[in-house]
Amino acid sequence: MEPLYQQTHKQVHEIQSHMGRLETADKQSVHLVENEIQASIDQIFSRLERLEILSSKEPPNKRQNAKLRVDQLKYDVQHLQTALRNFQHRRYAREQQERQREELLSRTFTTNGTQKKILDIANMLGLSNTVMRLIEKRAFQDKYFMIGGMLLTCVVMFLVVQYLT
């Protein structure tokens, strides 16, 4: 039992060092490292089953200690399995956020296209050029009102924070 226990214990420590390598791996090799760690964890679980059988065959005076050591190894491996799953979940969430970010950045938000469509519709409705110029001027002025309102809000928030602290 002792050589199998030592091998398994050594492999647990190797997996722990691989977990550190997992954090620094690039995007292409991260899947390989994950698969390597998962294969090692699966191998350890099969060894732990064998160790449980062997620990139950130990002499009575050593049996309790052997079972305790096997349980400790099992706990360590379950902890590693959970850490791997957490890492995979964080990586998946990060990749999903990157995909969503790229999707949003690839969209083009053009007000010029919208403004042109509005002007085309206005021409179809028969509005005069003077009315359309007034609408454009109003949109231009509204932008300055919005910027002024944002600045005023920031100043008010700054003054409130200064006054309350």
Summary of the structure (lengths in Angstrom):
residues: 165
radius of gyration: 32.7
end to end distance: 66.3
largest distance: 102.1
contacts: 385
relative contact order: 0.07
helix: 90%
strand: 0%
